[in-house]
């Protein structure tokens, strides 16, 4: 007999990741904008892969070849937060 294991609730982690991508450094900011909140799940999946470049590109959404430095920093922070949550 196989026992089903419930997937962990990732809603809080998605919200935190969306907030980091949105720029939580602004004083008093506690919630991501609607645009970033909608991308929370996709950003979580990129964080799970640990691919900094892909995550930074998803955050930056720029048309240029490389992501900007602030988005790379956000990607690094998101992956760190994801790894802490996975433990």
Secondary structure, 3 states (H helix, E strand, C coil): CCCCCCCCCCHHHHHHHHHHHHCCCCCCCCCCCHHHHHCHHHHHHHHHHCCHHHHHHHHHCCCCCCCCHHHHHHHHHHHHHHHHHHC
